Amino acid sequence: MPSKEIIMYGTSWCPDCHRAKKAFRKKKIAYTWIDINKDDEGRAYVEKLNNGNRRVPTIIFPDGSMMVEPSTAELYKKFKELF
């Protein structure tokens, strides 16, 4: 699913997803949210990327890179690379 936007796959109950969303809000960086509990295609894609596992958040960046369950510091470092 190549994209020119940031796409975050996650679930509403995931604490790591809430933390990642907060990091994006704090830095005012737009992203598209896909709840894998409500989106079968999104869930299948996350499972494909993570060897059959539903690891969230799985974040896809416009440069083609991916982060899975990143820390806030890792996200901020990635933001500096991209922006």
N, C-alpha and C positions, 0 to 999 in steps of 0.2 A: 504494500500500500504506500508507494512513494507519495510524498506531499511536500508542499512549500510552506506548510504550517507545522506547528508543534502539536502533536496529538498525545494526550495522556489517557491511557487505559487504566481503569481502576474500578473500585466498588465504593458504595456510599458508607460502608461500615469500616473501611480500612484506615487505621490511624496514620500509616505512612502516606496514604493518598491525601489525607487532610493536611499533613505537614507539607507535602509537595505543593499542593494548591496554595497554601499560605505563602510559600516562597515565591511562587509565580505572582501572586497578588502584591506582595511587598515590593517586588521589582517591576511591577506593572507590565508584565509580559503576557501577551495573549496566547491562548492555547485552546484546542478543542478537547472537550471531555467526552469520553465514551465509557459508560458504565457497563462492564462486561456481564453483569447480572441481568441486564435488560437488552443486550445486543449480542445475538448469537454469533454474528460474523466477527465482531470485536473479540469475543471470548475465544473463538477458534483461532484468530490471528495471534492473540497473546499466547495461547497454548503452543502454537506452531513455533513462535519465537523463543519460547522457554522450555523446549523439549517436553511438551505435554503438560507442563505445570501452569497454574494460574497465578503467576507472580505479579503482584501489583504494588505500586504503580509501575507500569511499563510505559516509558516515554520515548517517543520517536521524534527526532529533530530533523529540520530541513536539510541538514548536511548528510543525512542518511545514518547518523549514529543513533544509538539506543542506550537508554539507561534503565536499569531495573532496580527498584527499591533504593534509589540513591539517597544519600544523606543531604541535608540542606547545604552543607559546604560543597559537596560535589555538584549540586545544581548551580550554586552561585559561580563556581569555576566554569561550568559549561556556559552559563549566561555570558560571562566575560569573553569567552571564545567566540560566541555567536554574535554578540552585540558590542 
